[in-house]
Amino acid sequence: YIGDTHERGLHHCVTELVDNSIDEALAGYCDLISVTIHLDGSCSVEDNGRGIPVDIHQKYKISALELVLTNLHAGGKFEQETYKTAGGLHGVGASVVNALSKELVATSKRDGQQWQQKFKRGKPAGPVKKLGAARGTGTTIFFRPDPTIFPKIQFHSDLLAERLEIISYLHRGLKVTFEDKSQKTKVVHQHKDGLSDYLGFLLSELSAKTIHETPFTMLKEGNGNGIRLE
């Protein structure tokens, strides 16, 4: 699912959680994603999307939050009308990261309340708990990679920062923050014009000449098949 248990796979765990947040952005519910590498080598991915539901699932008799984090193919990407465009492992990313983590804590804010559930090596360490009233909505996933699976646990800021910057270009207007507390660094990426901004960046790097003074982009109109130029 993540390629390997070395550097590539370790960093893929982060991008899988980020992809879930991006799906919320694609669905029109999220405009902020924050990734934090903590001093002890753990990681958090937070967004201001709808928050993972905590209602009891009729079929599985567990909360939707627990279902998403412990069962393959339980994510919203399998509901055709939920995400018509989605990245990541298509419904297995969060549960795979959970299974590969020594510890994972999922916090969901929705319906004016904050909920939390803790896991150890993919298994619930207890039920979903209500933490109290909360403003806004969103999901935060904190995880500590399992040292019995990953021989070396060290996130590289440059790799993650580059990946997150690319994401910000691909999803115009989306604000993506990345903080590495061990390096005492924090960057914020947000590009109003998305790919047009990326083109400008490339041209400045290459000192290339352009055919058109101003780049243009093609955008889909609403839910129809219309296309407009900007």
Phi, psi and chi 1 to 4 in degrees:
 res  aa     phi    psi   chi1   chi2   chi3   chi4
   1 TYR       -  -37.0  -73.3  110.4      -      -
   2 ILE  -112.4    6.2   61.3  168.8      -      -
   3 GLY    97.1  -57.9      -      -      -      -
   4 ASP  -161.0 -178.2   59.8   38.1      -      -
   5 THR  -108.8   22.0   57.5      -      -      -
   6 HIS  -107.7 -150.3  -62.0  -77.1      -      -
   7 GLU   -56.9  -45.0 -178.5  179.1  -75.8      -
   8 ARG   -60.6  -49.8  174.6 -170.5  172.8 -168.2
   9 GLY   -66.5  -38.4      -      -      -      -
  10 LEU   -59.6  -47.4  178.8   67.6      -      -
  11 HIS   -71.9  -27.1  -71.1   75.9      -      -
  12 HIS   -65.3  -29.0 -164.8   82.1      -      -
  13 CYS   -59.7  -41.1  -72.5      -      -      -
  14 VAL   -65.7  -47.0 -179.5      -      -      -
  15 THR   -67.4  -27.8   56.0      -      -      -
  16 GLU   -65.2  -42.3  -86.3  -56.0  -39.6      -
  17 LEU   -68.1  -37.9  -64.3  177.3      -      -
  18 VAL   -63.1  -39.6  170.8      -      -      -
  19 ASP   -60.6  -36.0  -79.2  -19.7      -      -
  20 ASN   -62.8  -40.0  -74.3  -17.6      -      -
  21 SER   -68.1  -36.4  -63.3      -      -      -
  22 ILE   -63.9  -36.9  -70.3  172.6      -      -
  23 ASP   -59.9  -36.3  -69.0  -24.1      -      -
  24 GLU   -64.9  -37.6  -78.5  -69.8  -84.3      -
  25 ALA   -67.0  -41.8      -      -      -      -
  26 LEU   -63.8  -31.2  -70.6  172.0      -      -
  27 ALA   -82.0   -4.3      -      -      -      -
  28 GLY    89.9   18.3      -      -      -      -
  29 TYR  -114.2   -1.3  -62.1  103.8      -      -
  30 CYS  -141.2  135.9  165.4      -      -      -
  31 ASP  -132.5   10.5   60.6    9.6      -      -
  32 LEU  -144.6  128.2  172.3   63.3      -      -
  33 ILE  -129.6  130.7  -60.1  172.8      -      -
  34 SER  -125.4  130.7  -60.5      -      -      -
  35 VAL  -117.9  131.1  177.4      -      -      -
  36 THR  -130.7  129.2  -57.1      -      -      -
  37 ILE  -100.4  120.2  -56.6  -58.8      -      -
  38 HIS   -86.6  167.8  -57.5  -74.9      -      -
  39 LEU   -60.9  -30.8  -69.6  173.6      -      -
  40 ASP   -89.7    7.7   60.5    0.0      -      -
  41 GLY    91.2   -0.8      -      -      -      -
  42 SER   -81.3  174.6   56.8      -      -      -
  43 CYS  -142.8  147.7  176.4      -      -      -
  44 SER  -128.6  139.8  -65.9      -      -      -
  45 VAL  -124.8  122.5  177.4      -      -      -
  46 GLU  -127.3  143.7  179.8  179.1    1.9      -
  47 ASP  -140.0  167.5   66.8   53.8      -      -
  48 ASN  -109.3   37.6   66.5  -15.3      -      -
  49 GLY   -75.8 -154.6      -      -      -      -
  50 ARG   -75.4  -17.7  -69.8  168.0  -70.0 -176.7
  51 GLY    84.6  136.3      -      -      -      -
  52 ILE   -66.1  132.0  -60.0  175.4      -      -
  53 PRO   -60.5  151.5  -22.7   34.1      -      -
  54 VAL  -119.4    5.7  -65.0      -      -      -
  55 ASP   -64.4  153.3  -50.3   84.5      -      -
  56 ILE   -73.2  129.1  -60.4  -60.8      -      -
  57 HIS   -76.2  130.4 -166.6  -77.6      -      -
  58 GLN   -58.8  -41.0  -80.8 -170.9  -32.7      -
  59 LYS   -79.6  -45.9  178.3  179.5  178.0 -178.1
  60 TYR   -92.8  -13.0  -65.2   97.0      -      -
  61 LYS    62.6   26.6  -52.0  -57.0  179.6 -175.5
  62 ILE  -131.2  167.1   58.7  175.1      -      -
  63 SER   -66.4  152.6   72.9      -      -      -
  64 ALA   -60.6  -34.4      -      -      -      -
  65 LEU   -60.9  -48.8  177.9   62.7      -      -
  66 GLU   -65.5  -37.8 -177.6  175.5  -31.7      -
  67 LEU   -61.8  -46.1 -178.4   64.9      -      -
  68 VAL   -62.9  -32.9  165.9      -      -      -
  69 LEU   -95.0   -3.3  -73.6  164.3      -      -
  70 THR  -129.5   -8.2   56.7      -      -      -
  71 ASN  -124.5  133.6  -74.0  -98.5      -      -
  72 LEU   -67.5  145.4  -63.3  178.8      -      -
  73 HIS    61.8   31.3  -50.7  -54.4      -      -
  74 ALA  -104.5   -0.6      -      -      -      -
  75 GLY   -75.6  169.1      -      -      -      -
  76 GLY   -68.4  -10.5      -      -      -      -
  77 LYS   -69.2  -13.4  -60.9  175.5 -170.6 -179.3
  78 PHE   -91.1   -2.2  -78.6   82.5      -      -
  79 GLU   -93.1  108.6  -61.0  171.6   13.3      -
  80 GLN   -54.5  -35.8  -65.8 -177.3   -0.1      -
  81 GLU   -83.6  -10.0  -66.1  -55.6  -45.9      -
  82 THR   -77.1  -51.7  -58.6      -      -      -
  83 TYR  -129.6  108.3  -60.5  120.3      -      -
  84 LYS   -82.9  -17.1  -67.0 -173.3  177.2 -179.5
  85 THR  -134.5  127.2  -54.1      -      -      -
  86 ALA  -148.7  148.9      -      -      -      -
  87 GLY  -108.1 -168.8      -      -      -      -
  88 GLY    77.7 -162.6      -      -      -      -
  89 LEU   -88.6   18.3  -68.4  175.4      -      -
  90 HIS    56.0   55.4  -56.8  -71.8      -      -
  91 GLY   101.9   -2.4      -      -      -      -
  92 VAL  -117.1   -9.0  -55.6      -      -      -
  93 GLY   -55.1  -52.3      -      -      -      -
  94 ALA   -64.2  -42.3      -      -      -      -
  95 SER   -69.1  -32.7   53.2      -      -      -
  96 VAL   -68.6  -45.0  167.2      -      -      -
  97 VAL   -60.7  -40.3  174.1      -      -      -
  98 ASN   -61.2  -44.7 -166.9   13.3      -      -
  99 ALA   -64.7  -25.3      -      -      -      -
 100 LEU   -98.6   11.4  -59.6  176.7      -      -
 101 SER  -112.4  136.4  -62.0      -      -      -
 102 LYS   -64.1  -36.2  178.6 -178.8  179.2 -179.2
 103 GLU  -148.1  139.2  175.2 -171.6    7.2      -
 104 LEU  -142.4  136.1 -175.7  143.1      -      -
 105 VAL  -125.9  121.0 -179.2      -      -      -
 106 ALA  -107.5  126.3      -      -      -      -
 107 THR  -121.9  129.1  -53.9      -      -      -
 108 SER  -125.7  130.7  176.5      -      -      -
 109 LYS  -111.9  121.6  -68.3 -167.6  -62.7 -177.1
 110 ARG  -165.4  154.8   56.5 -176.3  -69.0  127.6
 111 ASP    55.3   32.9  -56.3  -38.1      -      -
 112 GLY    77.5    7.1      -      -      -      -
 113 GLN  -128.9  159.9  -61.4  -70.0  -31.3      -
 114 GLN  -117.4  131.3 -174.8  167.5 -127.6      -
 115 TRP  -123.6  152.4  -49.9   79.9      -      -
 116 GLN  -149.0  144.3 -171.1  176.5   87.5      -
 117 GLN  -140.6  139.9 -172.5  169.3   17.5      -
 118 LYS  -109.5  148.0  -61.8 -179.6  179.5 -179.1
 119 PHE  -134.6  152.7  -59.2   83.2      -      -
 120 LYS  -130.9  117.8  -67.8 -174.9 -179.7  -61.1
 121 ARG    49.1   44.5  -66.8 -169.7  164.6   91.1
 122 GLY    87.8   -7.4      -      -      -      -
 123 LYS  -109.7  142.0  -63.5 -179.1  179.5 -179.7
 124 PRO   -58.4  133.5  -22.8   33.9      -      -
 125 ALA   -94.0    3.0      -      -      -      -
 126 GLY   165.9  174.8      -      -      -      -
 127 PRO   -77.7  173.0   30.9  -36.6      -      -
 128 VAL   -66.5  133.1  176.2      -      -      -
 129 LYS  -116.4  140.2  -66.0 -177.3  178.5  179.8
 130 LYS   -85.8  123.1 -178.2 -169.7  -70.3 -171.8
 131 LEU   -90.9  -17.0  -60.0 -176.4      -      -
 132 GLY   128.5 -172.4      -      -      -      -
 133 ALA   -67.2  148.6      -      -      -      -
 134 ALA  -150.0  147.9      -      -      -      -
 135 ARG   -93.0  147.5  -68.4 -176.0  177.6 -178.8
 136 GLY    74.0 -172.0      -      -      -      -
 137 THR  -136.4  162.8   59.5      -      -      -
 138 GLY   152.4  174.6      -      -      -      -
 139 THR  -131.3  137.3  -60.2      -      -      -
 140 THR  -125.0  125.8  -58.5      -      -      -
 141 ILE  -114.7  114.9  -57.7  -66.7      -      -
 142 PHE  -103.0  131.0  165.2   89.9      -      -
 143 PHE  -143.3  149.0   75.5  101.4      -      -
 144 ARG  -120.0  108.2 -166.7 -175.2  -51.4  -80.4
 145 PRO   -54.1  145.8  -25.0   35.1      -      -
 146 ASP   -79.2  116.7 -169.3  -18.2      -      -
 147 PRO   -67.8  -15.5   24.8  -34.4      -      -
 148 THR   -80.2  -10.0   65.0      -      -      -
 149 ILE  -107.7  -45.3  -64.9  174.3      -      -
 150 PHE   -99.1  115.6  -62.3   98.0      -      -
 151 PRO   -65.2  -27.1   22.1  -32.6      -      -
 152 LYS  -138.7  118.9 -176.2  177.9 -179.4 -179.3
 153 ILE  -107.7   99.3  -60.6  174.4      -      -
 154 GLN  -152.2  110.2 -178.5  179.2   -0.7      -
 155 PHE   -79.9  139.3  -68.2  107.9      -      -
 156 HIS  -103.1  118.0  -64.2  -69.5      -      -
 157 SER   -57.4  -41.5  -74.8      -      -      -
 158 ASP   -64.1  -38.4   52.8  -13.1      -      -
 159 LEU   -67.1  -45.9  -67.2  177.9      -      -
 160 LEU   -69.2  -41.3  -69.7  173.5      -      -
 161 ALA   -61.7  -40.5      -      -      -      -
 162 GLU   -65.7  -44.1 -179.3 -178.9    6.4      -
 163 ARG   -61.1  -43.4  166.5   70.7  174.7  170.5
 164 LEU   -70.3  -33.5  -66.2  172.6      -      -
 165 GLU   -66.2  -41.1 -176.4  176.1   17.0      -
 166 ILE   -60.9  -42.4  -68.9  172.7      -      -
 167 ILE   -58.8  -41.4  -73.6  171.2      -      -
 168 SER   -66.0  -32.5   70.2      -      -      -
 169 TYR   -70.7  -38.7  -82.0  120.4      -      -
 170 LEU   -72.5  -23.5  -68.4  174.6      -      -
 171 HIS  -123.4   86.7  -55.3  -81.0      -      -
 172 ARG   -62.1  137.9   68.3 -179.6 -163.3  165.6
 173 GLY    88.9  -19.6      -      -      -      -
 174 LEU   -70.9  128.9  178.2   64.4      -      -
 175 LYS   -94.3  123.2 -173.7  175.3 -177.8  179.2
 176 VAL  -123.3  121.2 -177.3      -      -      -
 177 THR  -112.6  146.2   70.9      -      -      -
 178 PHE  -136.5  124.6  173.6   62.2      -      -
 179 GLU  -127.5  129.8 -179.1  177.1    8.2      -
 180 ASP  -113.6  104.0 -173.6  -22.4      -      -
 181 LYS   -69.5  -25.7  -67.5 -171.5  174.8 -178.0
 182 SER   -71.5  -29.9   64.8      -      -      -
 183 GLN   -97.0   -5.9  -59.1  -68.1  -33.1      -
 184 LYS    55.2   45.4  -63.6 -177.5  179.5  179.8
 185 THR  -125.5  148.3   58.0      -      -      -
 186 LYS  -147.9  130.0 -176.1  175.6 -178.4  178.2
 187 VAL  -127.4  149.9  -66.2      -      -      -
 188 VAL  -125.7  126.4  178.9      -      -      -
 189 HIS  -115.3  129.8  -60.6  -63.5      -      -
 190 GLN  -158.6  126.0 -172.6  173.6   28.3      -
 191 HIS  -129.0  109.6  -59.8  -76.3      -      -
 192 LYS   -59.1  -38.1  178.1 -177.6  176.4 -177.5
 193 ASP  -105.2   10.9  -65.0  -41.5      -      -
 194 GLY    54.0 -117.2      -      -      -      -
 195 LEU   -63.7  -29.6  -70.8  175.6      -      -
 196 SER   -64.1  -39.0  -67.2      -      -      -
 197 ASP   -65.3  -38.4  -72.2  -22.4      -      -
 198 TYR   -65.5  -39.6 -175.4   54.8      -      -
 199 LEU   -60.5  -44.1  177.5   60.5      -      -
 200 GLY   -60.5  -39.4      -      -      -      -
 201 PHE   -63.0  -46.0  166.0   74.2      -      -
 202 LEU   -62.6  -42.2  -70.1  178.5      -      -
 203 LEU   -64.3  -37.5  -68.6  173.7      -      -
 204 SER   -68.5  -35.4   65.4      -      -      -
 205 GLU   -69.5  -36.9  -70.5  -72.7  -59.6      -
 206 LEU   -92.6  -11.2  -62.0  171.8      -      -
 207 SER    52.7   41.8  -61.4      -      -      -
 208 ALA   -89.6  156.8      -      -      -      -
 209 LYS   -89.0  145.8  -66.3 -178.0  178.5 -179.9
 210 THR  -107.4  152.3   60.9      -      -      -
 211 ILE   -79.7  -42.0  -62.8  174.2      -      -
 212 HIS  -110.3  139.0  -57.1  -76.7      -      -
 213 GLU   -64.5  -38.9  -71.0 -173.3   10.0      -
 214 THR  -118.3  125.0  -56.0      -      -      -
 215 PRO   -70.2  159.8   27.1  -34.9      -      -
 216 PHE  -129.8  154.8   65.2   88.8      -      -
 217 THR  -127.9  154.3   55.7      -      -      -
 218 MET  -107.9  127.3  -67.5 -176.1  -68.9      -
 219 LEU  -121.6  140.8  -59.0  173.4      -      -
 220 LYS   -75.2  137.8 -174.8  176.4 -179.5  179.7
 221 GLU   -89.0  110.9  -69.7  -88.7   38.1      -
 222 GLY    53.0 -136.3      -      -      -      -
 223 ASN   -96.8    1.8  -65.1  -37.3      -      -
 224 GLY   -90.1 -165.5      -      -      -      -
 225 ASN  -102.1    7.0  -63.8  -43.0      -      -
 226 GLY   -72.2  150.3      -      -      -      -
 227 ILE  -126.8  135.7  -60.8  -67.6      -      -
 228 ARG  -123.7  151.9   78.6  172.5 -171.0  -87.7
 229 LEU  -100.2  143.6  -61.3 -178.8      -      -
 230 GLU  -126.3      -  -75.4 -167.5   -5.5      -
